[in-house]
Structures are given as structure tokens and as C-alpha cells.
Amino acid sequence: MYGMSGPYVIRGSVSLPEAELMWRFSRSSGPGGQHVNTSDSQVELRFDVAGTEALPEVWKQRALQRLAGRLVDGVVTVRASEHRSQWRNRETAAVRLAALLAEATAPPPKPRKPTRIPRGINERRLREKKQRSDTKRGRSGRDWG
């Protein structure tokens, strides 16, 4: 992949290894001008998540678990055909793959620590509720005549 805009960083110092990216090109649908039927501008980028050595083992297991619905034999596929040029579609596909892997390998969020409502707040809420109830009860027409 000579001349691409550089390594696509997943997170930290881990990036997509260009040697492990598998590219496939085909004709794209949509607008393209006079040479639309002769140029292969749609890009399909495949990355073997299960067999890669670029990802730490923990990240790899996390990605395999979270991307299970998108994987075919441990390989994730990303397509790009928004642009007319193959070059821009290659860039788009690589960036999309890096973002997908970054999200899939992110550490799980910290568990929520439940907190108690302070007693004073609860008492104030009940007191205000009682006052509102008394106000509304005072509006009833029972005592009017």
C-alpha cells in the first residue's frame, strides 16, 4: 500500500499492520462519469481479527466477543463506495476499520457504584409533597356552601 496517509492508529501505540490488510476492488454503483463502467472504485477491506499478532491478546478476545455478529471465520469486512475515486474509498475504509476496532477493543466501563439518597433530601421532598396536597385539598368546593 504505497503512499497511503500513514498508519491507522487503533489506540495508543497499536495500529493496523498494512501487511495484514486484505484489499479487494470492484465496480461501484452510483455516479461516476464516463469511465464508471471501467474503474473499480468500490473498496472491500478485510482484517483477520482472530489471526492477527498486532493486537494484544486481551484486546483480541474483547474484539472477537464484541464483533461476533460481523465476523466470518474471524475476519471482519468493511466496505466503502461513497467516493468516485478508489483512493478516497481506500482511505475511508481504513479509517472506518480502525474506528471499529478501537470501539471493539475499548475497556469495559467501570461498574456503577450505587449511592443512597441523603435523608434530608427525602424528608424535604415528602414535606413539600404534603404542603402541595394541603393546598389542593383547600381548593375543593366542599366548604363553599
Protein Blocks (a to p, Z undefined) as FASTA:
>chain_A
ZZiabjadfbhjbccdfklpccdddddedjebjmlmmccfbccddddfklpckbcfklmm
mmmmmmmmmpgghiacdddfkbmbfklmmmmmmmmmmmmmmmmmpccddddddddddfkl
mmmmmmmmmmmmmmmmmmpcklnZZ
